């Protein structure tokens, strides 16, 4: 082999190396993500039933038309959007406040950080069972505390007025520690010199946070808000274990409705249509994040 041909092969190897490295993860995504997603989209256009998963006929957009004519679909969609929005606002706010609280050294900070991370470290199923016991109407911790104060017991999970708030409380308890970790890492990148200079110029704590700290942690806040929103749209275990989507659909999100439609009503085609709506909703959230991030970058560049 001549030196010229060896050099040519070496250059060709460098050119195809990126494609060789990307092929395994691409194959993994194709088998375990893209193909099931394509299969779901196809099922949403058929009348497939659970009793005959391979025998459905093509019906076009009839499943979507049925959803749009069903009042329960709009109730489920409203619950999903509201659940995601409230979880993002409360989870990100509580996580950010917690990160600011433990950013500065103080006695017992490692212990405080460990306690604050407990909600995120506990598996969702275990956490749901713990909260299910705490919410118990007869022997739960919360109702025992109310009874000791002479107050009436509350139907935390069986009341249409309280079930949604109870679900949100558990979700925020699990989400806020993750937000705290992300924001705390971003706070470590804020230069102390800039904050000290702002204080010397007479800026109060709120002004320092708004002018110095917030611009540094804003990208992290946007990213973690996107993650929490998508996770909330997809969340199933907490809601299903605590309420099963009830009472009267007051906590039934799209993911819970997919399970009910597929495995209780046996309508795989309609369940796939619900899944497609959930996917579109998640993509809309990602699009809003992308547009917001682009505008923030342009504003920072000016």
C-alpha positions in Angstrom: 0.0 0.0 0.0 1.4 3.3 -1.0 1.7 6.3 1.4 -0.8 8.2 -0.7 -3.5 5.4 -0.4 -2.8 5.0 3.3 -3.3 8.8 3.7 -6.6 8.6 1.7 -7.9 5.7 3.8 -7.0 7.6 7.0 -8.9 10.6 5.8 -11.9 8.5 4.7 -11.9 6.8 8.2 -12.0 10.2 9.9 -14.9 11.2 7.6 -17.1 8.2 8.4 -16.1 7.9 12.1 -18.9 10.2 13.4 -21.5 8.1 11.5 -20.1 4.9 13.0 -20.3 6.2 16.5 -23.8 7.6 16.0 -25.2 4.4 14.5 -25.7 2.4 17.7 -27.7 5.0 19.6 -29.6 5.8 16.4 -30.5 2.1 16.0 -31.6 2.0 19.6 -33.8 5.0 19.2 -35.3 3.5 16.0 -36.2 0.2 17.6 -37.4 1.4 21.0 -38.7 4.9 20.2 -39.3 5.8 16.6 -40.9 2.5 15.6 -43.3 2.3 18.6 -44.2 5.9 18.0 -44.9 5.3 14.4 -47.0 2.2 15.4 -49.0 4.3 17.8 -49.7 7.0 15.2 -50.9 4.2 12.8 -53.1 2.7 15.5 -54.7 6.1 16.1 -56.0 5.9 12.5 -57.6 2.5 13.0 -60.4 0.9 15.0 -58.1 -1.6 16.7 -59.3 -3.2 19.9 -57.4 -4.8 22.7 -59.2 -8.1 22.0 -57.8 -8.2 18.5 -54.6 -6.0 18.4 -53.6 -7.0 14.9 -57.1 -6.9 13.3 -57.9 -3.2 13.1 -59.2 -1.5 10.0 -58.1 1.9 8.7 -60.7 4.5 9.7 -58.8 7.7 9.0 -59.5 10.6 11.5 -62.6 9.1 13.0 -60.9 8.5 16.4 -59.9 12.1 16.5 -63.3 13.3 15.5 -64.8 11.1 18.3 -62.4 12.7 20.8 -63.3 16.3 19.7 -67.0 15.5 20.0 -66.5 14.0 23.5 -66.9 16.4 26.4 -64.7 14.2 28.6 -61.8 14.8 26.3 -61.8 18.5 26.9 -62.1 17.9 30.7 -59.1 15.5 30.5 -57.1 18.0 28.4 -57.9 20.9 30.8 -56.8 18.8 33.8 -53.6 17.9 32.0 -52.7 21.4 31.1 -53.7 22.8 34.5 -51.7 20.0 36.3 -48.6 20.7 34.3 -48.9 24.5 34.6 -49.4 24.5 38.4 -46.7 21.9 38.9 -44.2 24.0 36.9 -45.0 27.2 38.7 -45.0 25.8 42.2 -42.2 23.3 41.7 -39.8 25.7 40.1 -40.7 28.5 42.6 -40.2 26.3 45.6 -37.1 24.7 44.2 -35.5 28.1 43.4 -36.3 29.4 46.9 -34.8 26.3 48.4 -31.7 26.7 46.3 -31.3 30.3 47.3 -31.7 29.3 50.9 -29.0 26.8 51.0 -26.6 28.4 48.6 -24.7 30.2 51.4 -22.8 28.2 54.0 -24.5 27.8 57.4 -24.3 25.3 60.2 -26.1 22.1 59.3 -26.3 22.8 55.6 -25.4 19.3 54.5 -28.1 17.8 56.7 -30.6 20.4 55.4 -29.7 19.6 51.8 -30.1 15.8 52.4 -33.5 16.4 54.0 -34.6 18.6 51.1 -33.5 15.9 48.5 -35.5 13.2 50.2 -38.6 13.7 48.0 -36.6 13.3 44.8 -34.7 10.3 46.0 -37.7 8.3 47.0 -39.2 6.1 44.1 -42.5 7.4 42.9 -44.4 4.2 43.8 -43.0 4.2 47.4 -43.7 7.9 47.7 -47.3 7.5 46.5 -48.0 4.7 49.0 -46.6 6.9 51.8 -48.8 9.8 50.8 -51.7 7.5 50.3 -51.4 6.5 54.0 -51.0 10.1 55.1 -54.1 11.2 53.1 -56.2 8.4 54.6 -59.5 9.8 55.7 -59.8 7.7 58.8 -56.3 7.1 60.1 -54.1 9.4 58.0 -51.6 11.8 59.6 -53.2 14.9 58.2 -56.7 14.1 59.4 -55.4 13.0 62.8 -53.7 16.4 63.1 -57.0 18.2 62.1 -58.9 16.1 64.6 -56.5 17.0 67.4 -57.2 20.6 66.6 -60.9 20.0 66.8 -61.4 20.4 63.0 -63.4 18.2 60.7 -61.6 15.4 58.7 -61.0 16.1 55.0 -61.6 13.8 52.1 -58.2 14.5 50.5 -58.4 12.0 47.6 -62.2 11.4 47.3 -63.4 14.9 47.1 -63.6 16.7 43.8 -62.5 19.9 45.5 -59.5 18.4 47.2 -58.2 15.6 45.0 -56.5 17.8 42.4 -54.7 19.9 45.0 -53.6 16.8 46.9 -52.1 15.3 43.7 -50.3 18.6 43.0 -48.9 18.7 46.5 -47.3 15.3 46.1 -45.9 16.1 42.7 -44.4 19.4 43.8 -42.9 17.6 46.8 -41.1 15.3 44.4 -40.2 17.9 41.7 -38.9 20.7 43.9 -35.8 18.9 45.0 -34.7 18.3 41.4 -35.3 21.9 40.6 -33.3 22.9 43.7 -30.3 20.8 42.5 -30.3 22.3 39.0 -30.7 25.9 40.3 -28.1 25.4 43.0 -25.6 24.3 40.4 -26.4 27.4 38.3 -26.0 29.6 41.4 -22.4 28.3 41.9 -21.5 29.9 38.5 -22.6 33.4 39.6 -19.4 35.5 40.2 -19.2 36.7 43.8 -17.3 39.7 42.6 -20.2 41.0 40.6 -22.6 40.6 43.5 -20.3 42.3 45.8 -19.8 45.2 43.3 -23.6 45.6 43.1 -23.9 45.7 46.9 -21.1 48.3 47.1 -23.1 50.4 44.6 -26.0 50.4 47.0 -28.2 47.7 45.5 -30.4 45.8 48.0 -30.8 42.0 48.0 -33.8 42.0 45.7 -32.0 44.3 43.2 -28.9 42.1 43.3 -31.0 39.0 42.6 -32.9 40.7 39.7 -29.9 42.3 38.0 -27.1 39.8 38.7 -28.3 36.4 39.9 -31.4 36.0 37.7 -29.7 36.5 34.3 -27.2 33.8 35.3 -29.7 31.2 36.4 -32.4 32.0 33.8 -31.2 29.4 31.2 -31.3 26.7 33.9 -34.7 27.8 35.0 -36.0 27.6 31.5 -34.6 24.2 30.9 -35.8 22.8 34.2 -39.3 24.3 33.5 -39.4 22.4 30.2 -38.4 19.1 31.9 -41.0 19.5 34.7 -43.7 20.4 32.2 -43.0 17.4 29.9 -42.7 15.1 33.0 -46.0 16.4 34.3 -47.8 15.7 31.0 -46.3 12.1 31.0 -46.8 11.4 34.7 -48.9 8.3 35.5 -47.8 6.5 38.6 -48.5 9.2 41.3 -51.9 10.0 39.9 -53.0 6.5 39.2 -51.9 5.1 42.6 -53.5 8.0 44.6 -56.8 8.6 42.8 -56.9 6.5 39.6 -58.0 9.6 37.8 -61.0 10.2 40.0 -63.2 11.3 41.5 -65.4 11.9 38.5 -62.4 12.5 36.3 -61.2 15.5 38.3 -57.6 14.2 38.3 -57.7 12.2 35.0 -54.8 13.4 32.8 -54.2 12.2 29.2 -51.8 9.4 30.3 -54.3 8.1 32.8 -57.1 8.3 30.2 -54.9 6.3 27.8 -54.7 3.5 30.3 -58.5 3.6 31.0 -59.4 3.7 27.3 -57.0 0.9 26.3 -57.3 -1.6 29.2 -60.8 -0.9 30.5 -62.7 0.1 27.3 -60.4 -2.0 25.1 -60.2 0.8 22.5 -56.6 0.8 21.4 -57.3 3.1 18.4 -58.9 5.7 20.6 -56.2 5.3 23.3 -53.5 5.9 20.6 -55.3 9.1 19.6 -55.1 10.2 23.2 -51.4 9.5 23.1 -51.0 11.5 19.9 -52.7 14.5 21.5 -50.3 14.1 24.5 -47.3 14.1 22.1 -48.5 17.2 20.3 -49.0 18.9 23.7 -45.4 18.0 24.8 -44.1 19.3 21.4 -45.9 22.6 21.9 -44.3 23.0 25.3 -40.9 22.3 23.7 -41.6 24.8 20.9 -42.5 27.5 23.4 -39.3 26.8 25.3 -37.3 27.0 22.0 -38.9 30.3 21.0 -38.4 31.8 24.5 -34.8 30.7 24.6 -34.1 32.2 21.2 -35.6 35.5 22.3 -33.6 35.5 25.5 -30.4 34.9 23.6 -31.1 37.8 21.3 -31.9 40.0 24.2 -28.7 39.1 26.0 -26.7 39.7 22.8 -28.0 43.3 22.5 
